Amino acid sequence: MHSSAHKPHKANQAAWEAMRWLRRSKRRVGLEHFRLLRRLGSKDIGNVYICQIRNPMVGCRSAFMP
């Protein structure tokens, strides 16, 4: 079930635009393109982090990835 507080990415959000720009400029998006901001938690199969695109497109400085 989806909660009403969680909304998917919208095409006009800064983070989504930065990701589209990154995918167009580089054929493969990898971990090196992101800066880890904070670890949210971990379980037996991995960790969850909040991250930011390292070099966001010009004019899009707040390109955070939730």
Backbone torsions as a table, in degrees:
resi	resn	phi	psi	omega
1	MET	NA	141.9	177.2
2	HIS	-97.4	136.2	175.9
3	SER	-83.3	157.1	-179.1
4	SER	-71.9	-19.1	-180.0
5	ALA	-76.7	-27.1	-178.7
6	HIS	-90.1	127.4	178.4
7	LYS	-125.9	141.3	178.6
8	PRO	-68.5	165.9	177.6
9	HIS	-59.6	141.2	174.7
10	LYS	-103.5	149.4	-176.5
11	ALA	-61.9	-24.9	-177.1
12	ASN	-97.0	5.8	177.9
13	GLN	-75.5	147.2	-178.2
14	ALA	-58.6	-42.8	-178.9
15	ALA	-63.6	-41.2	-179.5
16	TRP	-67.8	-41.0	177.9
17	GLU	-63.7	-41.2	178.4
18	ALA	-63.7	-40.1	178.6
19	MET	-66.1	-41.9	177.3
20	ARG	-62.1	-42.0	178.5
21	TRP	-62.2	-44.3	179.6
22	LEU	-63.0	-43.3	-179.5
23	ARG	-66.2	-32.5	178.0
24	ARG	-73.3	-35.1	-176.5
25	SER	-83.1	-27.1	179.8
26	LYS	-125.7	137.6	-179.6
27	ARG	-71.1	-31.5	-176.1
28	ARG	-126.5	123.1	177.6
29	VAL	-90.7	127.6	-177.6
30	GLY	-131.7	178.9	-179.3
31	LEU	-60.3	-28.9	-179.6
32	GLU	-65.4	-15.5	179.1
33	HIS	-84.7	-4.9	-175.2
34	PHE	-121.3	148.9	173.9
35	ARG	-110.5	125.1	179.7
36	LEU	-76.2	126.0	-178.6
37	LEU	-95.1	-43.6	-176.8
38	ARG	-162.5	139.8	175.3
39	ARG	-84.0	126.8	-179.0
40	LEU	-90.0	-32.1	-178.8
41	GLY	172.3	177.7	179.0
42	SER	-151.2	156.3	176.2
43	LYS	-137.9	-168.5	-175.4
44	ASP	-69.0	-18.4	-178.2
45	ILE	-111.6	3.2	178.1
46	GLY	161.2	-175.0	-179.4
47	ASN	-117.6	157.8	176.3
48	VAL	-122.2	128.2	-178.2
49	TYR	-126.4	152.9	164.8
50	ILE	-92.2	132.7	-178.1
51	CYS	-135.2	169.7	-179.4
52	GLN	-134.1	145.0	175.0
53	ILE	-66.7	129.6	-175.3
54	ARG	-60.4	-47.8	-177.6
55	ASN	-122.0	78.8	-179.1
56	PRO	-64.4	156.7	-179.1
57	MET	-63.1	156.2	-177.3
58	VAL	-58.6	133.7	179.5
59	GLY	82.9	8.6	-176.1
60	CYS	-134.1	55.7	-172.5
61	ARG	-69.9	-26.5	-178.0
62	SER	-96.9	54.3	-177.5
63	ALA	-92.6	69.2	179.8
64	PHE	-86.5	142.9	177.1
65	MET	-103.8	115.6	-179.6
66	PRO	-71.3	NA	NA
